[in-house]
């Protein structure tokens, strides 16, 4: 669905609020997601810092 259609139908993918998300997910789930995101970020930074091909 295009942005134009979203605006006219009232369907907005950003309709969740922080309060709604806090009610929908437990602190443990959010903590696990943050830890996974941190690990993925660390792996990506390792790839970026890899000197291969920079010679």
N, C-alpha and C positions, 0 to 999 in steps of 0.2 A: 504494500500500500504506500503510495507516495505521500510526501509531507502535506501536499494540498488536500488529499483525501482525508488524511488524519485530522486535519483542522476542521473540516466540514462535517465529519461524522462524530467528532468528539472522542475518538479513540486516540489516546496519547500514550505512547509506551513509557513515558516518564510519570505515570500516574501514582506510583508508589511514593509514600513519604517515609522519612526515617522512622517515624513512629510505627507505621504499618509494617515495615521490614523488621523492626525490633519485636513486634508481636508475632510475626510469622516464623522467625528463626531464633534458635537458642544462642546464647553467648558462646557455647562450646562450638557450634557450627561456624559461627563468624570467626572465632579464634582459629579454627582449622583452616578456613579459607584464607585468612591473612597469612598464616604460616606457609601454606602452599604457594601463595603469591610471592612471599619473601624468598622462598627457595627458588622459584622460577626466575625471579629477578636476579638473584645471585648467579644462577647458571648462565643467564643471558649476559651478565656483566663479565663472566669468565670468557665467554665467546668473544665479546668485544675486545677484551684485553689480550687475546691470543695474538702473539707476534707473527703467526704464520702468514707469509705473503707480504710482509711489510719491508722485507730486505730490498 
